Amino acid sequence: MAGASEALRHFWRRAVQTARLIIGVPDYDTYVAHMRAKHPERGVMTYEEFFDERMRARYRSGGGRCC
């Protein structure tokens, strides 16, 4: 039963990650894992800082897109 529970947890994490990417919200857990693995000398942004930075980067061009 533990295997099924772990499989369901993995499926749920991937589903949430996919949904966030579809609507344009990058995954914070992926960012944290990347920063810890590749840039341990740098600090990790809080979720709020990460979200704000990603939204600024997404809409930096001055407005929404038509396409």
N, C-alpha and C positions, 0 to 999 in steps of 0.2 A: 504493500500500500504506500510505502514511503516513496517509491519510484514514481507512482502515479501522481502523488502530491507534488513532487519536485517537477515533474513534467508539466503539470498544470500551472505551477508558479512561473516556470520558464515561458510557457505559452502566453500567460498574462503579461509578463514584462515585455515580450516582443510585440504583443498587440498594442500595448500602451505606447511603446516607442514608435511603432508604425503610425498610429493615429496622430501623435504629436508631429511627426515629420510631414504627414499629409497636410496638416493645417499650418505648418511652418514654424513649429516650436521645437527647436533642437532638444535633445535629451540631456538633462543635467548629469545623470549618472554616468553617461558615456564621456562627457566632458571631464568629470572628476577623475575617472579611471585613466583617461588619456593624460591629464596633467600630472597625476601621480607617477605614471609609468614613464613618460617622455620628458617631463619638465619638473622633476622633484625640487629643484631649487626655487621655483616660483610658487607664489601663494595661489590658493584656489579661491575663486570668487564665491560668495554666498549665492544661494539660489536666486535671490532678488537681484543681485548685481549681474548675474549671468543672464537672467531673463531680460533685464533692462538693456544690457549691451547687445543682445541678439535682436531685440526689437528695434533699437536704434540702427543697427547694421542693416536690418531688413528694409527699413523705411527711410534710409538716409537720402535717397534720391529726391525727396521732397514731395512724396505723395504716393497714392496707390497706383497700381498698374491696371491697364485695361485688358491686358492679355496674359 
